[in-house]
Amino acid sequence: MVWIPGGSFWMGSADPTVGGHCHEPMDDARPIHRVRLSGYFIDVTEVTNESFAAFVQATGYVTLAERKPTAAELPGVAEADLAAGSSVFTPTPTAVRLDQPLQWWRYVRGADWRHPEGPGSSISERASHPVVHVAYQDALAYARWAGKDLPSEAEWEFAARGGASGKLYPWGDELKPEGRFAANIYQGEFPVRDTAVDGFAGSAPVASFAANAYGLHDMAGNVWEWTLDWYRADEYTRLARNGETVDPRGPDSSFDPSEPQTRKRVQRGGSFLCTSDYCTRYMVGTRGKAEPHSPSGHVGFRCVMRVTQK
């Protein structure tokens, strides 16, 4: 872990469509508002398969993806279809519309953190890759075992910015500084073929790219990272009314206008599936979201330790 000294910063993102940085306006990342944080420690990298395996060995913990869901959890699903598993990215054979993600995601029985692509796959050569197929509760269980916590959304963004203000990426304003990719994201035609120009198709070993000014790796790309906060599209509007907000921990409830019946937690940082054609939320002030009981093959986490936890 490294110490983040705390302080005040402007949280959120200007409209990145202005200037042609991406096609999404990221309305939920505004208004930009002032936040002040106490100091805290944060993991230098995303939690790896090796570290998560140590947790499982010590505790016997079973992740959500490894448990057979109950009929109560999935009402209306036939008993024969209730099976442990998780969502796995599957490239499409040809170009498709990008507003229908179920075309490239499929539920795979037996897919979990030990078997990222399903039965027959393994992490035997991926000890230093970030653990994936962890639901929010799995990430929180690891963090508590380690004497840590998940970061708040504000803590995550402050750390990702590395002391800089208003930059598009953890390293600055250029996606490819000096002509080279600075994060593990998707190149090529999404979701057909990742050309791996950045050196990796799929996840990369943690710290494969340079650290930001705080010494933190993979604050953009590689895998999405869970945060503590419930997701509300209007949360920044509420916070902006407060002037400077001190140590925010997120709202008490969740609301996503696109899926009003589904509660979601905030994810940050984007993943190896983010691309300028589809998802540009590897930009440091932007936000992701997901139902907390939904593990997938491109979501992991890192932890924080606050001074009161020491």
Beta strands, then each sheet from edge to edge (+ up, - down):
strand 1: 2-4
strand 2: 7-11
strand 3: 33-37
strand 4: 40-42
strand 5: 85-89
strand 6: 105-109
strand 7: 188-189
strand 8: 193-194
strand 9: 224-230
strand 10: 244-246
strand 11: 265-268
strand 12: 288-290
strand 13: 299-300
strand 14: 304-306
sheet 1: 1+ 4- 14+
sheet 2: 2+ 3- 10-
sheet 3: 5+ 6-
sheet 4: 7+ 8-
sheet 5: 12+ 11- 9+ 13+
end
